[in-house]
Each structure stands twice: as structure tokens, then as C-alpha cells.
Amino acid sequence: MDYYSLFFASAQSSAEVLLVAITGYLAAKYEIITPSIQKGIGNLLIKVLLPCLLFSETAADIDLSNLIQLWPVPIFYGIFIIISGLLGVFGGKLLDLSSAETKFVIVGIMFNNITSLLLGLLDGIGNTIAMQILLQNEDDNPAESMKRGKSYVMLAVLLNTLLKWSFGAFLLRKEPSDCHLDTRMLPNHNDQITPSNERTPLLPSKKNNNQFIIPQILTKLYTVAYGFMNPPLMASIAALFVGIIAPLKNLFFSDQAPLFVIRHTMEFIASITIPLMLISLGAQLQNLPRSKAKEMFTSISYVMFCRYLIMPIIGVIMIISTKSLYINDPMLWFILMMIASGPTAISCINLVQLTGNFEEEMAVLLFYSYICLAPIITITVISFLTIINVNHI
């Protein structure tokens, strides 16, 4: 195996991420990106760029047959999410964190970078001899293996996006400082008292109660759903529906799609999302105060420890011990291992911007995570490929 080429590809991919973030940091330091501009960039990312990226990337690669055939991806992703959440809860108890700080740790461990980093690594590996390790058999070729790999990744991205922008946003929302009583549950002493007679029923009519039960349930469901909704989540749900419903997908992604211009426009807009997201990350670190981040140094260190060491080890053990249960595809094994690994997702900076909570802490976590990324992810990828090479029959 060409370790030098593999090391160079991994290091180059992660170094690009860091350099773009440093560009944003310097732009903020020299007041090119002021706090007000930073806020505008955050809103632009959340409300326009991220939805375009999520829709254009996932809807094109997801269909009903993929969802059925690639069942190991959602199964393992779900298991990794549960384990990550439990590690976050354990960390909160271990470090004696508050409820809000524990939720920050949970989000930092649960939602890792399986989009820009993994796709970048795939592109880098695709041009090296290491790609031979990920071929399924002698009849396979690098182009087909890469195509399968990207399908695995995009399914994981869809699942990650749906959960991150719903459950992740729910966890990071600001907790109310005080609880307010629901005045609707209190008796209204100003209600008009109507006189009763012998024909007045002693108990309220069951029929009248039933008339209000269904509307109340629907109202509560709508309120809960509306509280979860945000532009990236809505874009992901739309991408899922378009991907699995063939007539809708043909409107955007067929050879002569009537709505090709809309899809092409969204792809064009989406092309600047990742660079601008990284610039925003660097600027965020410079513009925000640093007092709280110092207090949460142990929490940030714990998140990085779990993401860079604990989760990769768990991922390798689980995948190698169960590889006989699903298709014998080294590319699938590699993607599943990478889904369990890597730093906190860059898009988590947009998640905290959406909720207005833990912005400073998330910026510091992401900055130091990506400073350490180049050597750690290179060692991780080389280790995974070596393990796959030994275990592939």
C-alpha cells in the first residue's frame, strides 16, 4: 500500500479545511468581517445556502431502491448515534456539567463531519493506489467503487441532516430561566356564572368534549412540528420526498427535466456553501468573546477525545465483527468506519447560530478539532485501510 500517497491525500484534504477557516479568522481580525457582517453570513447560510446544498446533493443520489439496498448504513448510523449520545450523557455526569452543557457535549459527539471531509477524502483516495483496497472483487473498478461510496455517504448525510436540524436544534435551544404557568389551565373567576336548574347536567357532556379532543391534538402536533422546523430541515425533507417519488425526481433530475434550471441554480448556489461555512467558522472564533470557552475546556477536550479515539475504535470493532451479515464490499466497510469517526461537523456552527446558544464554545471546539485534524485523520484512514486489507477475503 502506498502510505506516502495516502498520507498526502489525507493531509491535503484536511489542511484545505483549516486554511479556509484561518482565512475567515484573519478577515475578522482585520475587520473585513465585522460582527454584524458575521451575523448576516450566518443567516444567509442557514436560510439560503445550506438548504440549496442539502437539496441538490441528497435528492439526486437518493431513491427508494437505495434506501432498501443500503440498509446497513441507517442501521449502523442509528447505533453510532445512540452510542454517541450515551457518551455525551456519561461525560456530563463525569465532568459534573449542567443540563445545558451536557446537551452541548451530546451534540458535539453525535454530529460529526460526514459530508465535506469524507467526500474530500474519497476524492483524494480515488487518485491513489489505496483505492485498490476498496474494490469489491476483480471485476470491480475504481469508478464504480467511488460511485457506491458516494451513494453510501449521501444516504448517511441525509440521515445526519434530518436528525441534526431537528433533534440537535432541540437540544441546543435556550432553556427558559423560569417556568410560566399556563393560564389556560387556571380557573377563570371572571367567567359568567349561569344559574342551574333541575335539567342542568351534573357532568359535562361527553359528546361536547369529544368535539374538541381531535382539534386540540392536531393543534399540539402542529405546534411541536413547527417548533422543530427550520430551513435546512425542510430542505432535507423535501429532498427525501423528491428522491423516493420518481415522478417528482424526474422533474428535477432526468435527462430532459422540465425544472432543470431550478436544480442547476440550486447547485450553483450550493457550490459556495462549504467555503463560506469555513470562513464563517474562522470569523466566529475571532469575533466572539472567549470567557466561556475557557470554562468549558474540559468539555471540549472530552468531545474531541470521543470523536477522535473512542468512536473510531467502537466503529471498527462493530463493523469487522458483523461484516459477514451484509454485502462483502470494502468500500461499505470503509464508509461505515468513517461515519463513526472524524471531528464535529462544521455545520454545527450554523446550528448554534440558529439557536443563539453556545456559539463561542462551538467555534472553539471546531477550530481546535480541525487544527488537530490533519495528523489524526491521516492516521485513522491509514489504520482503517490496513484493517480492511487484512480482513477482506
DRENDO-1510 file (C-alpha; in Angstrom, 1 decimal, always signed):
<recs>
REC; n; res; u; v; w
REC; 1; MET; +0.0; +0.0; +0.0 .
REC; 2; ASP; +1.3; +3.5; -0.9 .
REC; 3; TYR; +1.3; +5.1; +2.5 .
REC; 4; TYR; +3.0; +8.2; +1.3 .
REC; 5; SER; +0.3; +8.9; -1.3 .
REC; 6; LEU; -2.4; +8.1; +1.2 .
REC; 7; PHE; -0.8; +10.4; +3.8 .
REC; 8; PHE; -0.5; +13.2; +1.3 .
REC; 9; ALA; -4.2; +12.9; +0.2 .
REC; 10; SER; -5.5; +12.8; +3.7 .
REC; 11; ALA; -3.3; +15.7; +4.9 .
REC; 12; GLN; -4.1; +17.8; +1.9 .
REC; 13; SER; -7.9; +17.3; +2.3 .
REC; 14; SER; -7.8; +18.3; +6.0 .
REC; 15; ALA; -5.3; +21.2; +5.5 .
REC; 16; GLU; -7.6; +22.8; +3.0 .
REC; 17; VAL; -10.3; +22.9; +5.6 .
REC; 18; LEU; -8.0; +24.6; +8.1 .
REC; 19; LEU; -6.6; +27.1; +5.7 .
REC; 20; VAL; -10.0; +28.4; +4.6 .
REC; 21; ALA; -11.0; +28.7; +8.3 .
REC; 22; ILE; -7.8; +30.7; +9.0 .
REC; 23; THR; -8.7; +33.0; +6.1 .
REC; 24; GLY; -12.0; +33.8; +7.8 .
REC; 25; TYR; -10.2; +34.4; +11.1 .
REC; 26; LEU; -7.8; +36.9; +9.5 .
REC; 27; ALA; -10.7; +38.6; +7.7 .
REC; 28; ALA; -12.4; +39.1; +11.1 .
REC; 29; LYS; -9.2; +40.2; +12.8 .
REC; 30; TYR; -8.7; +43.0; +10.3 .
REC; 31; GLU; -12.4; +44.0; +10.5 .
REC; 32; ILE; -13.2; +42.9; +6.9 .
REC; 33; ILE; -15.8; +40.6; +8.6 .
REC; 34; THR; -17.4; +42.6; +11.4 .
REC; 35; PRO; -19.8; +41.0; +13.9 .
REC; 36; SER; -22.8; +42.4; +12.0 .
REC; 37; ILE; -21.5; +41.0; +8.7 .
REC; 38; GLN; -20.9; +37.7; +10.5 .
REC; 39; LYS; -24.5; +37.6; +11.6 .
REC; 40; GLY; -25.6; +38.3; +8.1 .
REC; 41; ILE; -23.4; +35.5; +6.8 .
REC; 42; GLY; -24.9; +33.1; +9.3 .
REC; 43; ASN; -28.5; +34.0; +8.3 .
REC; 44; LEU; -27.6; +33.6; +4.6 .
REC; 45; LEU; -26.1; +30.2; +5.3 .
REC; 46; ILE; -29.0; +28.9; +7.3 .
REC; 47; LYS; -31.8; +30.3; +5.2 .
REC; 48; VAL; -30.4; +30.0; +1.7 .
REC; 49; LEU; -27.1; +28.3; +1.1 .
REC; 50; LEU; -27.5; +25.2; +3.3 .
REC; 51; PRO; -31.0; +24.4; +2.1 .
REC; 52; CYS; -29.7; +24.6; -1.5 .
REC; 53; LEU; -26.8; +22.3; -0.7 .
REC; 54; LEU; -28.8; +19.7; +1.1 .
REC; 55; PHE; -31.5; +19.5; -1.5 .
REC; 56; SER; -29.2; +19.4; -4.6 .
REC; 57; GLU; -26.8; +16.9; -3.1 .
REC; 58; THR; -29.2; +14.4; -1.5 .
REC; 59; ALA; -32.2; +14.4; -3.8 .
REC; 60; ALA; -30.0; +13.4; -6.8 .
REC; 61; ASP; -28.4; +10.4; -5.1 .
REC; 62; ILE; -31.3; +9.0; -3.0 .
REC; 63; ASP; -34.1; +6.8; -4.3 .
REC; 64; LEU; -36.3; +4.1; -2.9 .
REC; 65; SER; -34.2; +1.2; -4.1 .
REC; 66; ASN; -31.1; +2.8; -2.5 .
REC; 67; LEU; -32.9; +3.1; +0.8 .
REC; 68; ILE; -33.8; -0.6; +0.7 .
REC; 69; GLN; -30.5; -2.0; -0.6 .
REC; 70; LEU; -28.3; +0.1; +1.7 .
REC; 71; TRP; -29.9; -0.9; +4.9 .
REC; 72; PRO; -26.6; -1.3; +6.8 .
REC; 73; VAL; -26.0; +2.4; +6.6 .
REC; 74; PRO; -29.1; +3.6; +8.5 .
REC; 75; ILE; -28.7; +0.7; +11.0 .
REC; 76; PHE; -25.1; +1.4; +11.8 .
REC; 77; TYR; -25.7; +5.2; +11.8 .
REC; 78; GLY; -28.5; +4.8; +14.3 .
REC; 79; ILE; -26.3; +2.6; +16.5 .
REC; 80; PHE; -23.5; +5.1; +16.4 .
REC; 81; ILE; -25.9; +8.0; +17.2 .
REC; 82; ILE; -27.2; +6.1; +20.3 .
REC; 83; ILE; -23.6; +5.3; +21.5 .
REC; 84; SER; -22.5; +8.9; +20.9 .
REC; 85; GLY; -25.5; +10.2; +22.9 .
REC; 86; LEU; -24.7; +7.9; +25.8 .
REC; 87; LEU; -21.1; +9.0; +25.7 .
REC; 88; GLY; -22.4; +12.6; +26.0 .
REC; 89; VAL; -24.6; +11.8; +28.9 .
REC; 90; PHE; -21.8; +9.9; +30.6 .
REC; 91; GLY; -19.5; +12.9; +30.0 .
REC; 92; GLY; -22.0; +15.2; +31.6 .
REC; 93; LYS; -22.1; +13.1; +34.7 .
REC; 94; LEU; -18.3; +12.6; +34.8 .
REC; 95; LEU; -17.5; +16.3; +34.4 .
REC; 96; ASP; -20.4; +17.4; +36.6 .
REC; 97; LEU; -21.9; +19.6; +33.8 .
REC; 98; SER; -25.1; +21.5; +33.9 .
REC; 99; SER; -28.1; +20.2; +31.8 .
REC; 100; ALA; -27.4; +22.8; +29.0 .
REC; 101; GLU; -23.6; +22.0; +28.9 .
REC; 102; THR; -24.4; +18.3; +28.8 .
REC; 103; LYS; -26.6; +18.8; +25.8 .
REC; 104; PHE; -23.8; +20.8; +24.1 .
REC; 105; VAL; -21.4; +17.8; +24.7 .
REC; 106; ILE; -24.0; +15.4; +23.3 .
REC; 107; VAL; -24.4; +17.4; +20.1 .
REC; 108; GLY; -20.7; +17.7; +19.7 .
REC; 109; ILE; -20.2; +14.0; +19.9 .
REC; 110; MET; -23.3; +12.9; +18.0 .
REC; 111; PHE; -23.0; +15.0; +14.8 .
REC; 112; ASN; -19.6; +14.5; +13.1 .
REC; 113; ASN; -18.4; +15.6; +9.7 .
REC; 114; ILE; -19.6; +13.0; +7.2 .
REC; 115; THR; -20.1; +15.5; +4.3 .
REC; 116; SER; -17.2; +17.7; +3.2 .
REC; 117; LEU; -14.5; +15.8; +5.0 .
REC; 118; LEU; -15.5; +12.3; +3.9 .
REC; 119; LEU; -16.3; +13.3; +0.3 .
REC; 120; GLY; -12.9; +15.1; +0.2 .
REC; 121; LEU; -11.1; +12.1; +1.5 .
REC; 122; LEU; -12.8; +9.9; -1.1 .
REC; 123; ASP; -11.7; +12.1; -3.9 .
REC; 124; GLY; -8.2; +12.1; -2.6 .
REC; 125; ILE; -8.0; +8.4; -2.1 .
REC; 126; GLY; -9.6; +7.8; -5.6 .
REC; 127; ASN; -6.4; +9.1; -7.2 .
REC; 128; THR; -4.1; +6.8; -5.2 .
REC; 129; ILE; -3.1; +3.1; -5.2 .
REC; 130; ALA; -5.0; +2.8; -1.9 .
REC; 131; MET; -8.2; +2.6; -4.0 .
REC; 132; GLN; -7.3; -1.0; -4.9 .
REC; 133; ILE; -8.0; -2.0; -1.3 .
REC; 134; LEU; -11.6; -0.7; -1.6 .
REC; 135; LEU; -12.5; -2.7; -4.7 .
REC; 136; GLN; -15.2; -5.4; -4.1 .
REC; 137; ASN; -13.7; -8.1; -6.4 .
REC; 138; GLU; -11.5; -8.5; -9.5 .
REC; 139; ASP; -14.4; -7.3; -11.8 .
REC; 140; ASP; -14.8; -4.1; -9.8 .
REC; 141; ASN; -13.1; -0.8; -10.9 .
REC; 142; PRO; -12.3; +2.4; -9.0 .
REC; 143; ALA; -15.0; +4.4; -10.8 .
REC; 144; GLU; -17.8; +2.0; -9.7 .
REC; 145; SER; -16.4; +1.7; -6.2 .
REC; 146; MET; -16.3; +5.5; -5.9 .
REC; 147; LYS; -19.9; +5.7; -7.1 .
REC; 148; ARG; -21.0; +3.2; -4.5 .
REC; 149; GLY; -19.0; +5.0; -1.8 .
REC; 150; LYS; -20.7; +8.4; -2.6 .
REC; 151; SER; -24.1; +6.7; -2.5 .
REC; 152; TYR; -23.3; +5.4; +1.0 .
REC; 153; VAL; -22.1; +8.8; +2.1 .
REC; 154; MET; -25.1; +10.7; +0.7 .
REC; 155; LEU; -27.6; +8.3; +2.5 .
REC; 156; ALA; -25.7; +8.9; +5.8 .
REC; 157; VAL; -25.7; +12.7; +5.1 .
REC; 158; LEU; -29.5; +12.7; +4.6 .
REC; 159; LEU; -30.0; +10.8; +7.9 .
REC; 160; ASN; -27.5; +13.0; +9.7 .
REC; 161; THR; -29.1; +16.2; +8.4 .
REC; 162; LEU; -32.6; +15.2; +9.3 .
REC; 163; LEU; -31.5; +14.4; +12.9 .
REC; 164; LYS; -29.1; +17.3; +13.3 .
REC; 165; TRP; -31.6; +20.0; +12.3 .
REC; 166; SER; -34.4; +18.5; +14.3 .
REC; 167; PHE; -33.1; +16.8; +17.5 .
REC; 168; GLY; -29.8; +18.7; +17.5 .
REC; 169; ALA; -31.6; +22.1; +17.2 .
REC; 170; PHE; -34.0; +20.9; +20.0 .
REC; 171; LEU; -31.1; +20.1; +22.3 .
REC; 172; LEU; -29.3; +23.4; +21.8 .
REC; 173; ARG; -32.3; +25.7; +22.2 .
REC; 174; LYS; -32.0; +28.1; +25.1 .
REC; 175; GLU; -33.6; +26.8; +28.3 .
REC; 176; PRO; -36.2; +29.2; +29.8 .
REC; 177; SER; -34.9; +30.8; +33.0 .
REC; 178; ASP; -38.2; +30.5; +34.7 .
REC; 179; CYS; -41.3; +28.5; +34.2 .
REC; 180; HIS; -44.6; +30.2; +33.4 .
REC; 181; LEU; -47.9; +28.8; +34.4 .
REC; 182; ASP; -50.3; +28.1; +31.5 .
REC; 183; THR; -53.1; +30.4; +32.3 .
REC; 184; ARG; -55.4; +28.3; +30.2 .
REC; 185; MET; -55.2; +25.6; +32.9 .
REC; 186; LEU; -56.2; +28.0; +35.7 .
REC; 187; PRO; -59.8; +28.7; +36.6 .
REC; 188; ASN; -61.2; +31.9; +35.2 .
REC; 189; HIS; -63.2; +33.6; +38.0 .
REC; 190; ASN; -64.4; +36.2; +35.6 .
REC; 191; ASP; -66.5; +33.7; +33.6 .
REC; 192; GLN; -70.2; +34.4; +33.7 .
REC; 193; ILE; -71.9; +32.1; +36.2 .
REC; 194; THR; -75.1; +30.7; +34.7 .
REC; 195; PRO; -77.9; +29.6; +37.0 .
REC; 196; SER; -78.6; +25.9; +37.1 .
REC; 197; ASN; -81.9; +24.1; +37.3 .
REC; 198; GLU; -83.1; +20.5; +37.6 .
REC; 199; ARG; -82.4; +19.9; +33.9 .
REC; 200; THR; -78.8; +21.1; +34.1 .
REC; 201; PRO; -76.4; +18.1; +33.8 .
REC; 202; LEU; -74.2; +17.4; +36.7 .
REC; 203; LEU; -71.2; +16.3; +34.5 .
REC; 204; PRO; -70.0; +17.9; +31.2 .
REC; 205; SER; -71.3; +16.3; +28.1 .
REC; 206; LYS; -69.0; +13.6; +26.7 .
REC; 207; LYS; -70.2; +14.5; +23.2 .
REC; 208; ASN; -69.1; +18.1; +23.6 .
REC; 209; ASN; -65.7; +17.0; +25.0 .
REC; 210; ASN; -65.1; +14.7; +22.0 .
REC; 211; GLN; -65.7; +17.6; +19.6 .
REC; 212; PHE; -62.7; +19.4; +21.0 .
REC; 213; ILE; -60.2; +16.5; +21.5 .
REC; 214; ILE; -59.2; +16.0; +17.9 .
REC; 215; PRO; -58.6; +19.7; +17.1 .
REC; 216; GLN; -56.6; +20.0; +20.3 .
REC; 217; ILE; -54.4; +17.0; +19.4 .
REC; 218; LEU; -53.9; +18.4; +15.9 .
REC; 219; THR; -53.0; +21.8; +17.3 .
REC; 220; LYS; -50.5; +20.3; +19.7 .
REC; 221; LEU; -48.9; +18.2; +16.9 .
REC; 222; TYR; -48.7; +21.3; +14.6 .
REC; 223; THR; -47.1; +23.3; +17.5 .
REC; 224; VAL; -44.5; +20.6; +18.1 .
REC; 225; ALA; -43.7; +20.1; +14.4 .
REC; 226; TYR; -43.5; +23.9; +13.9 .
REC; 227; GLY; -41.0; +24.2; +16.8 .
REC; 228; PHE; -38.7; +21.7; +15.1 .
REC; 229; MET; -38.9; +23.2; +11.6 .
REC; 230; ASN; -36.1; +25.3; +10.1 .
REC; 231; PRO; -34.9; +25.8; +6.5 .
REC; 232; PRO; -32.2; +23.1; +6.4 .
REC; 233; LEU; -34.6; +20.5; +7.9 .
REC; 234; MET; -37.4; +21.5; +5.4 .
REC; 235; ALA; -34.9; +21.2; +2.6 .
REC; 236; SER; -33.8; +17.7; +3.7 .
REC; 237; ILE; -37.4; +16.5; +4.0 .
REC; 238; ALA; -38.1; +17.9; +0.5 .
REC; 239; ALA; -35.0; +16.1; -0.8 .
REC; 240; LEU; -36.2; +12.8; +0.7 .
REC; 241; PHE; -39.7; +13.1; -0.9 .
REC; 242; VAL; -38.3; +14.2; -4.3 .
REC; 243; GLY; -35.7; +11.4; -4.1 .
REC; 244; ILE; -38.1; +8.5; -3.4 .
REC; 245; ILE; -41.0; +9.7; -5.6 .
REC; 246; ALA; -40.0; +9.0; -9.2 .
REC; 247; PRO; -42.3; +11.5; -11.0 .
REC; 248; LEU; -41.1; +14.3; -8.7 .
REC; 249; LYS; -37.4; +13.3; -9.2 .
REC; 250; ASN; -37.9; +13.3; -13.0 .
REC; 251; LEU; -39.0; +16.9; -12.8 .
REC; 252; PHE; -35.6; +17.9; -11.5 .
REC; 253; PHE; -33.0; +15.2; -12.4 .
REC; 254; SER; -34.0; +13.4; -15.6 .
REC; 255; ASP; -32.2; +14.0; -18.9 .
REC; 256; GLN; -34.8; +16.5; -20.1 .
REC; 257; ALA; -36.1; +17.6; -16.7 .
REC; 258; PRO; -38.6; +20.5; -17.0 .
REC; 259; LEU; -37.2; +22.0; -13.8 .
REC; 260; PHE; -33.6; +21.6; -14.7 .
REC; 261; VAL; -32.9; +25.3; -14.4 .
REC; 262; ILE; -34.1; +25.3; -10.8 .
REC; 263; ARG; -31.9; +22.4; -9.9 .
REC; 264; HIS; -28.9; +23.9; -11.8 .
REC; 265; THR; -29.4; +27.2; -10.0 .
REC; 266; MET; -29.5; +25.5; -6.6 .
REC; 267; GLU; -26.3; +23.5; -7.4 .
REC; 268; PHE; -24.6; +26.8; -8.4 .
REC; 269; ILE; -25.6; +28.5; -5.2 .
REC; 270; ALA; -24.7; +25.4; -3.2 .
REC; 271; SER; -21.1; +25.4; -4.6 .
REC; 272; ILE; -20.1; +28.3; -2.3 .
REC; 273; THR; -21.7; +26.9; +0.8 .
REC; 274; ILE; -18.8; +24.9; +2.2 .
REC; 275; PRO; -16.1; +27.6; +1.7 .
REC; 276; LEU; -18.3; +30.3; +3.2 .
REC; 277; MET; -19.2; +28.0; +6.1 .
REC; 278; LEU; -15.5; +27.6; +6.8 .
REC; 279; ILE; -14.8; +31.3; +6.5 .
REC; 280; SER; -17.8; +31.9; +8.9 .
REC; 281; LEU; -16.2; +29.4; +11.4 .
REC; 282; GLY; -12.9; +31.3; +11.4 .
REC; 283; ALA; -14.6; +34.7; +11.7 .
REC; 284; GLN; -16.8; +33.4; +14.5 .
REC; 285; LEU; -13.8; +32.4; +16.6 .
REC; 286; GLN; -12.3; +35.9; +16.2 .
REC; 287; ASN; -15.4; +37.9; +16.8 .
REC; 288; LEU; -16.8; +36.1; +19.8 .
REC; 289; PRO; -15.6; +36.6; +23.4 .
REC; 290; ARG; -13.6; +33.8; +24.9 .
REC; 291; SER; -14.5; +33.8; +28.6 .
REC; 292; LYS; -17.0; +30.8; +28.5 .
REC; 293; ALA; -14.8; +28.7; +26.2 .
REC; 294; LYS; -12.0; +28.6; +28.9 .
REC; 295; GLU; -14.5; +27.4; +31.4 .
REC; 296; MET; -15.6; +24.6; +29.1 .
REC; 297; PHE; -12.1; +23.4; +28.2 .
REC; 298; THR; -12.6; +20.0; +29.8 .
REC; 299; SER; -15.9; +19.5; +28.0 .
REC; 300; ILE; -14.4; +20.4; +24.6 .
REC; 301; SER; -11.4; +18.1; +25.3 .
REC; 302; TYR; -13.8; +15.3; +26.1 .
REC; 303; VAL; -15.8; +15.8; +22.9 .
REC; 304; MET; -12.6; +15.6; +20.8 .
REC; 305; PHE; -11.4; +12.5; +22.8 .
REC; 306; CYS; -14.7; +10.7; +22.0 .
REC; 307; ARG; -14.8; +11.8; +18.4 .
REC; 308; TYR; -11.1; +11.1; +17.5 .
REC; 309; LEU; -10.5; +7.9; +19.6 .
REC; 310; ILE; -13.5; +6.3; +21.3 .
REC; 311; MET; -15.9; +6.3; +18.4 .
REC; 312; PRO; -13.4; +5.1; +15.7 .
REC; 313; ILE; -12.5; +2.1; +17.9 .
REC; 314; ILE; -16.1; +1.3; +18.5 .
REC; 315; GLY; -16.8; +1.6; +14.8 .
REC; 316; VAL; -14.0; -0.7; +13.7 .
REC; 317; ILE; -14.9; -3.4; +16.3 .
REC; 318; MET; -18.6; -3.4; +15.3 .
REC; 319; ILE; -18.1; -3.4; +11.6 .
REC; 320; ILE; -15.4; -6.1; +11.4 .
REC; 321; SER; -17.3; -8.3; +13.8 .
REC; 322; THR; -20.5; -8.1; +11.8 .
REC; 323; LYS; -19.2; -7.9; +8.2 .
REC; 324; SER; -20.5; -11.4; +7.4 .
REC; 325; LEU; -24.1; -10.2; +7.9 .
REC; 326; TYR; -24.1; -7.9; +4.8 .
REC; 327; ILE; -22.6; -7.4; +1.4 .
REC; 328; ASN; -18.9; -8.1; +1.1 .
REC; 329; ASP; -17.9; -4.6; +0.0 .
REC; 330; PRO; -14.7; -3.0; +1.4 .
REC; 331; MET; -16.0; +0.4; +0.3 .
REC; 332; LEU; -19.0; +0.0; +2.5 .
REC; 333; TRP; -16.9; -1.1; +5.5 .
REC; 334; PHE; -14.7; +2.0; +5.0 .
REC; 335; ILE; -17.6; +4.4; +4.8 .
REC; 336; LEU; -19.2; +2.9; +7.9 .
REC; 337; MET; -16.0; +3.2; +9.8 .
REC; 338; MET; -15.6; +6.8; +8.7 .
REC; 339; ILE; -19.3; +7.5; +9.7 .
REC; 340; ALA; -18.3; +6.6; +13.3 .
REC; 341; SER; -15.1; +8.8; +13.1 .
REC; 342; GLY; -14.0; +12.3; +12.5 .
REC; 343; PRO; -14.5; +15.7; +14.1 .
REC; 344; THR; -17.7; +17.5; +14.9 .
REC; 345; ALA; -19.5; +18.7; +11.8 .
REC; 346; ILE; -18.6; +22.2; +10.6 .
REC; 347; SER; -22.4; +22.9; +10.1 .
REC; 348; CYS; -22.8; +22.7; +13.9 .
REC; 349; ILE; -21.6; +26.4; +13.8 .
REC; 350; ASN; -24.8; +27.1; +11.9 .
REC; 351; LEU; -26.8; +25.1; +14.3 .
REC; 352; VAL; -25.7; +27.2; +17.2 .
REC; 353; GLN; -26.3; +30.4; +15.2 .
REC; 354; LEU; -29.8; +29.2; +14.6 .
REC; 355; THR; -30.5; +28.6; +18.3 .
REC; 356; GLY; -28.3; +31.5; +19.5 .
REC; 357; ASN; -26.8; +29.3; +22.2 .
REC; 358; PHE; -23.2; +28.1; +22.7 .
REC; 359; GLU; -21.8; +30.0; +19.7 .
REC; 360; GLU; -18.5; +30.7; +21.3 .
REC; 361; GLU; -18.0; +27.2; +22.7 .
REC; 362; MET; -18.8; +25.6; +19.3 .
REC; 363; ALA; -16.5; +27.9; +17.4 .
REC; 364; VAL; -13.6; +27.0; +19.8 .
REC; 365; LEU; -14.5; +23.2; +19.6 .
REC; 366; LEU; -14.5; +23.3; +15.8 .
REC; 367; PHE; -11.3; +25.4; +15.5 .
REC; 368; TYR; -9.2; +23.1; +17.7 .
REC; 369; SER; -10.8; +20.0; +16.2 .
REC; 370; TYR; -9.7; +21.0; +12.8 .
REC; 371; ILE; -6.3; +22.1; +13.9 .
REC; 372; CYS; -5.7; +18.5; +15.1 .
REC; 373; LEU; -7.5; +17.0; +12.1 .
REC; 374; ALA; -4.6; +16.6; +9.6 .
REC; 375; PRO; -2.4; +14.2; +11.5 .
REC; 376; ILE; -5.2; +12.4; +13.4 .
REC; 377; ILE; -7.5; +11.7; +10.4 .
REC; 378; THR; -4.5; +10.6; +8.3 .
REC; 379; ILE; -3.5; +8.0; +10.9 .
REC; 380; THR; -7.2; +7.0; +11.2 .
REC; 381; VAL; -7.6; +6.5; +7.4 .
REC; 382; ILE; -4.4; +4.5; +7.1 .
REC; 383; SER; -5.4; +2.3; +10.0 .
REC; 384; PHE; -8.9; +1.7; +8.6 .
REC; 385; LEU; -7.4; +0.7; +5.1 .
REC; 386; THR; -4.9; -1.6; +6.7 .
REC; 387; ILE; -7.6; -3.3; +8.8 .
REC; 388; ILE; -9.8; -3.7; +5.7 .
REC; 389; ASN; -6.9; -5.0; +3.6 .
REC; 390; VAL; -6.3; -7.7; +6.3 .
REC; 391; ASN; -10.0; -8.7; +6.7 .
REC; 392; HIS; -11.1; -8.6; +3.0 .
REC; 393; ILE; -11.4; -12.2; +1.7 .
</recs>
